[in-house]
Amino acid sequence: MENGGSRQATMAELQEVQITEEKPLLPGQTPEVAKTHSVETPYGSVTFTVYGTPKPKRPAILTYHDVGLNYKSCFQPLFQFGDMQEIIQNFVRVHVDAPGMEEGAPVFPLGYQYPSLDQLADMIPCILQYLNFSSVIGIGVGAGAYVLSRYALSHPDTVEGLVLINIDPNAKGWMDWAAHKLTGLTSSIAEMILGHLFSQEELSGNSELIQKYRNIITHAPNLANIELYWNSYNNRRDLNFERGGDVTLKCPVMLVVGDQAPHEDAVVECNSKLDPTQTSFLKMADSGGQPQLTQPGKLTEAFKYFLQGMGYMASSCMTRLSRSRTASLTSAASIDGNRSRSRTLSQSSESGTLPSGPPGHTMEVSC
């Protein structure tokens, strides 16, 4: 970490960005102002954007995006969603862009050694030190979920909770590598990344959303940088999660994946390796590979429940899920360490609350 003087010297010029809300602003409500910073780390410069001001005795919400995206293309639909405004007015937010992924980023020179995912995680303490933030609630997607998990393993005292979307905690095996290499012979980098982000059904349907993101990635001026991030993701190490072992996430965790999404099996496996008393598992129907883009309302509602479970947003009014549907909950519990059973509960959510899982049970919520 640079000293205070050089840190300020390397800081990017503050930029004020006016966010266009999905809903009209309420009376007395003002547009958010974003301040973008860059800070030097042992592994190069990293850019991050801060919204809001720190709240006493509350952690920051820190996000980390997936390959092929930046913080805006990955998270804006979620954080601009109307019902999310109740949350974001209570927390300062830090959106991290992986090196070379920020808007207007120059292309790295040929032969540039891009940081590994572990090194990307090691940049986060520099960000928090720069901002003088002591704790965070992390929201990560794909590669970003891995980065935040790696950071949480190294700095458990600074992470109050994690929302991990599409996490694959496993290193690529030989079969995965062979399939990856074969795909690379017939598909462009952009197409391989799209296959990582979205399901084949979504790509074949070629909806307006898919067309938009295909265009973003295919014509990205920093596509060479994106390929470096993609390579780091494919060279990730195994997180070695072990239920009941020393290597596990100590904080509350909400795992999220879309039904039939590319990473569904990996997230299910991850759920089986984490502490069931600390982990909730949200499998979202009709959400495809990127639930934060396709189902921001459902994800916002689930995030509110997650925050409530951590002691925040206690007076928040849960409305959207209770208006829209009946929630199905499945809880799975281990018996004798080897055998397991599951039971499914269906209930109308007219009360606006979902039942809490009994101690020792992993709550699996499909909505």
N, C-alpha and C positions, 0 to 999 in steps of 0.2 A: 504494500500500500504506500502510495506517495505521501510525503508530508503535507501539511495543510496548505502551504503556499503553492507547491507544484500541483496539488490536487485541484486547486482553484484554477490554476493556469491551464490545466487540461480539460476543464469542464466545458462542455458545449454551451453555446449561447442559449439562454433561456428562451423558450418559444411559448407563446400563448396560442392555444388552439381552442377554438370554440366548437363545442360538440353539438351536432344537430340531434335533438331528441326525437325518438320514435313517436312520442306523444307530445302535444303542445305543452309548453311550460306552464306550471300551475302559477296562480297569482303569487307574486313575491319570490318565485323561484328564479334563480339566475343560472345561466349556462356555466358548466364546469370549465375551469381553466387548467390546462395541462402544462407542466413544466418539465422539459426534457433535459436530462443531464448525461454526461459521459464521464466515466472515471477509469483511471488506469488500474490494472490488476497485474499480478505476476504472469498472467496468460494473455495479456493484451487489453485493449480498451473494450468496455461494455457500455451500452446505452440503455437508459431506462427512463420511463416517463411517470411522473407523480401527479396524481389527481387528489385534490382535497388537502386538508391539513390534519396533522396527527391529533388523535383524540385521547384524552387522559385515560390511562389504564385500559387501553384497547390496542390490540396488535394491528399492524398494517396487513392489508390483503395484498399478497404478492403473486403475480401470474407469470407463467412461463409457457410460451407457445410451442407448437409442433413444427416439424420440418415442412418447408414449403410455404410457411406463413410468417407473419410478424404479429406483434401484439394487436394491431388493429384488425387485420383480416381474421385472426383467430378468436378475438374476444369482444369486439365492438358490438355485435348483435346481442350478446348476453348482457353487457353492462349498459347498453342503451335501452334495454327492455324496460317498459314502464314500471312493472312491479319491482324491478331491481333497485329503483331509486330510493326506496325506503332503506335498503341495506347500505348503499354507497354513501348516503349522507351521514352514516354513523362510523365509517371507517376511511382512513386514508388508503389510497391504492398505489401500488408500485407495479408497473407493467414492464417487465424486462424483455428486451430484444436480444436474442442470441447474437454474438458478434457477426457483423456483416449482413444482418437481416433487417436492420432499421431502414426506414424510407430514405432513399438518396445515398445509401451506403456505397462507397467505391468498391470496385472488384479487387479482391486480394491479388497480389502478384503471383505469378506462376511459381509453384513450389512452396507456397505459404503453408506452414504447419498449423492447421486448424486445431483448436483445443479439443480434447476428448470430452465426453459427457461428464466424466469425473472432474475435469478441470473447469468446465462450465459451472458445475456446482460449487467449486472452490472460489469462484468469482463473487458469489452472493454475499459472503461476509464483508467484502469491500464495499458493496452497495449499502448494506445496513450500517456499516461504520460511517460511511460518508453522510448518510441521512440521520445518523444517531437514532436508529430504530432498534429496539431490543428484542422484538418478537414479531412473528408473522403468522398468518393463515395462508397457506399456499394453494393455488389453483393451477394445475399443470395439465397439458394435453400431450399425449404421445411421448415424444422425446422430452418435452418439458416436464411431464409427469415423472419421468425417470430422473431428470436433473434434480427436481425438488425432493424426490425420495432419497437420492444420494446425499443431498445436503442435510436432510433431516436425520439420516443415520450418523452423520459426522457432527451435527450441532443440534442434538435433540432438545436442549434447553431453550432454544430460540424459536421452536416451531410449535404453535399451539394446536394446529389442525391442518389436515391436507385433504383437498379434493383432487383425486387423481382420475383423469378421464383417459381411457384407452391405454393404460399402462401395460407395458410388457417388461417384467422384471428380469427376464431371462436373456442371456447371451445367445447369439445365433449359433445353432448347432450345424454340423456338417451338411445335413440335408437342407437346412435353411440356406446355407451358403451356396450349395449347388443350384438350388432353385433360383436364388437371387442372381447368380452369374448367368444362368440360362435366360432368365427374363431380360437381363441387360443386353443380351445379344440381339434381341428383337424389339425391345422397347426403349424409348428415350428416357432420360432422367425424369423429365416432367411426368411422363405416363406412369413410371414406377412410383413416384411420390403420390400421384393421384390415387393409385391403387393402395397406397398406405393410408391415405386419408379417408377414402370413401369405399363403400362396398361395390362389388361388380354390378349388382342390381342398379345401384344409383348411377354408376358410370354408363351403363347401357341405356338407362332411362334418359340420360342427358338433359336433366331438368335445367331450369334457368340458373339455379344455384351451382350446378356442376359446370355449366358453360362459363359462369363467372369465374370460378376458381381455376378451371382449366386455362382460361385466358390469363389470369393473374400469374400462374406459375409458368406457363409456356413462354410468355413474353416478359418475364421478370428480367430487368436489366442486370440484376445480381444473381442470375441463375448459376453461375460458376461458384458463388459463395454458398448458395443453397445446396449444391452438390457436396460441398465440403461438410456441411452440417449433416447431410444425409449419410455420408460415409462415416462420420463419427457415431451416428446413431447405430449404424449397422455393425460397428466395431465395439459396441458397448460391452461391458463386463456384466456377469450375472450379479444381481443384487444379493443373492443368497439368503433371501428371506426364509425363516424357519419358525413355524408356530411353536411357541414354548422355548425357542432357542435364544441365543444372545443377539442375533442379528434380526431385529424387527423394528417396526415403527412404534415409538412410544406414545405418540399422540393419537387423538381421534382421527379416523380416516374414513372418507366417503369415496368408494370406488364407483365409477360410472362408466357404462358402456352401452351402446345401442344394440338392440336385438338384431342378430345376423350381421353385426359390424365386423370388419376385418380382424379386430383384436379381441373379439368376445372370449375365445378360449383362453387367451393369455390373462385376461382380467379375472375370469373365473378361477384360474389356477392361482393367481395372486391372492385372491380372496381366501383360498384354502390355506395359505401360508401365513396369514396375518392373525393377530390376536383377535379372536371373535368378540371379546368384550369391548374392543375399541373400534371395530370396523363395521360399517354399513355398506351394503352393496345395492346399487341402483341400476337395474337393467331397464332401459327405456325402449318401449315399443315405438315403431314408426319414426325413429330418429336417425337411422343410418349411421354413418361413420363419425359424424361430428355433431353430437347432440347439443352442444353449446351454440351451434349455428341454426339447427333445424327445430329445436324444442327449447328455446330460451325460457319460456314460461314454466315448463315443468322443472327445468334445472334450477331456476330461481327459487321455486317453491321448496325444492329439496334442500337447497343451500340454506334457506331460512330455518328449516327444521334442524339442519346440522348446526347452525350457529346457536339456535335455542338450546340444543343439547350441551353446548359448551358454556352456557350461561349468558349468552348475548341475545339481544332481540327478544327478550322475554315477553314483552307486551305486543309483539308483532301480530297482526291479524292475518291468519292463513286463509286465503280466499279462493285462489285460482283452482287448485286441485279439488277443493270441496265443491266448487261450482260445476266442475267439468266432468268429474267421473268418480266411480267407485275405485278405491285403491285395493290392490291385492298385495298381500304381504306373505312372504314365505320365510320361515325361520328354520335354520338348520343347526342342529346341535350334535356335538360328538358324544358318543356313549362309550365308555370304557377305553377311550383313546383310539379305538379302531372302527367300531360300527357307528353309523349315523342314521338318523331318521329325520324326516322333515314333515312339517305340517303347514297347511295353507289356511290363512284366515282371509275372509273377504268381509269388508264392512263398508257401509255408506259413510262417507266423510262429511256428513252434514254438520258435524260438530266443529269441523275445521281443524281437527287434530288427528294425528295417526297414533296408534298405540305404540308405546316404547317396547323394545325387545327385552325379554327377561335377561338377567345377568348371565353371561357366558354363552349367549346365543348371537349368531350373526344374523342380522336382519337383512333379508333380501327383498327389495321392494320393486315390483314391476308396475310401471304406470305408462 
